[in-house]
């Protein structure tokens, strides 16, 4: 059980929910071919490699593949062409980025996103899926979401086709988020699907790569989503509930009782790196109520 002793509250985390509605997702949960879904994704969440390093390396591998027009990549070309950019994007301050790169490549192999075909030679098995660029079936979108490869980008004004594609991607992210949390708010008993949203931990505008990740979404009812967005409650990296102190409204105290607890999802728990996002609202609070899960 995580340590949930009282500490200073550093502020709420704003969220963004997908406004479109979607039917209850009754489709089968698609597992990766070589490894059960929950084990695969939980291993990513518990990885010792920061997510920004993993994402930077995956993006670099995709760039090399695009340039070479081949899914075979040599470590030498990756280092010579991309290592400096990887380290910059990962905000690395270490003295041995080459060693960190090797660790990331090993983890990508374990996640079956990369295959070593010979010493120093790799094959990229999974690339990012840009939802606006192609017409995809629900199954294809779902597989991209489950493997952490879905990207929801920006749509230019007047691009009706791209806008429709992105809305479909948002709907599938919402449907998968609701499925992940058993069609119930993560902090209360509301289970009416028209009142449930996929609330983003890291804001939509702040991290494009996190928009389609289930580790960045929480199923919340609309009242708790609004309170989460406005910083009245938040989560620690140990998934302890943190409630803003000195709430005067009786209605808000009813919605945010001292007994409020976070219910863990079935497959994709919130990523601690997203939960550690600095507070964008700027509270300066000195006390908190923290509840064991």
Secondary structure, DSSP 8 states (H G I E B T S, - for coil): ----------------B--S------S-----SSS-HHHHHHHHHT-SS-HHHHHHHHHHHHHHHHHHTSSEEEHHHHHHHHHHHHHHHTT---S-HHHHHHHHHHHHHHTTSEEEEETTEEEE----EEGGGS---HHHHHHHHHTT-EE-----TT-HHHHHHHHHHHHHHHHHHHHHTTTS-SSS----GGGEEEEESS-TTT-GGGTT-GGGEEEEEHHHHHHHHTTSEEE-TT--EEEES----HHHHHHT-TT------SS----HHHHT---SS------EEEE--
